[in-house]
Amino acid sequence: GEILAVAGGGSSSVKLWDTSTWQLIDTLTVPRPDGVKPDKSGGKFVLSVAWSPDGKRLACSTMDGVISVFDVARAKFLHHLEGHFMPVRSLVFSPVDPRVLFSASDDMHVHMYDADGKSLVSAMSGHSSWVLTVDASPDGAAVATGSSDRTVRLWDLTMRASVQTMTNHTDQVWGVAFRPPGGTGVRVGRLASVSDDKSISLYDYS
């Protein structure tokens, strides 16, 4: 679509911009969960935003490990998703199911949520340090993660477990991305990762 969601700084909000006119459409304020007191650690510093594939929901994550879900059409906060206790640096919705949201956190876990039902479906572990990035495969069957433990992991969502670990990077991995479907002669899936070791790696998977 034409709406860009932007978060940054300590504003505790996500701004929605119309990219055809570059006018501000709305500001989504991230509320603090009940019972949580303000702290000095920048708890509401927004680290990541993600759109659901149908464009109806927007999720954002913060330094205190809380994920907030919004109804975009009504610019309304819906609920929090909890379970992480350290910063959540990356979010991605399943490309095939707008209810399913994945998160990567400094607590070394990858979470799978039912974003509409407000429930934690699965907590997956395997990294030995912060999980910095997560992406979902185009078919929704797997996710990939990168970590400050210098590895990239591929997770099977049927097994809810890590099935492959790539160890070619020599520094923390800040980004992973699956190749979108389509393209002439594309027979296998491809995953890219980028690291503080100043390299980009490409992986084929089936």
C-alpha positions, 0 to 999 in steps of 0.5 A, a space after each residue: 500500500 501507500 502507508 509507511 509506518 515509522 518508529 524511532 527515538 524515545 517518542 513511544 509512538 509509531 507514525 503513519 505517513 502517506 507516501 503519495 503526499 508525505 503527509 502524516 496520517 496518524 500517530 499510534 501511541 504505545 501504552 504502558 502495560 498495566 502494573 508496569 512502572 516507568 523506568 530509566 532504561 528507555 522501556 518504550 523506545 520502539 525498536 521494530 514495526 511489522 505489518 500483517 500481510 492483509 494490512 489490517 494490523 500493525 505490531 511494534 516492539 520495545 526495549 522492555 520486551 513488550 509487543 503492542 498490536 494496533 488496528 490500523 484502520 481505526 488507529 486503535 491500540 488493541 492489546 499487548 503481547 507479553 512473554 519476553 523480558 528483554 528488548 525485542 529487536 525484530 518482528 515479522 508476521 507470517 506471509 500466509 497467516 495474518 494472525 501469526 507473529 514472530 519476534 526475536 529478543 535479547 532473551 535468546 528466544 524466538 516467540 510465535 504469537 497468535 496476534 489476534 488471540 493475544 496468546 503465545 503459541 511457542 517459545 523457541 530457543 537455541 541461540 546462545 546470545 541475543 536474537 537480533 533479527 527474524 524473517 519468515 519464509 514465503 511459504 510460512 513454513 519456516 523462520 530464520 534468525 540472526 544472533 549476536 552469537 554469530 550464527 544464522 538459524 533456520 527453524 521448522 515451524 512444524 517441529 517448532 525447533 531449529 533444524 539448521 545452523 549456519 556458522 560462516 559469520 565471524 561477528 554478530 548477525 543483524 539482518 536475515 531476509 528470505 527471497 520473495 517467491 517467483 523469478 525465472 529459473 528459481 528452483 530453491 529458496 534463498 536466504 540472505 544474512 548480513 553481519 558486523 563482519 562486513 559480509 553478506 551471505 547467501 544460502 540455498 534451502 529446499 
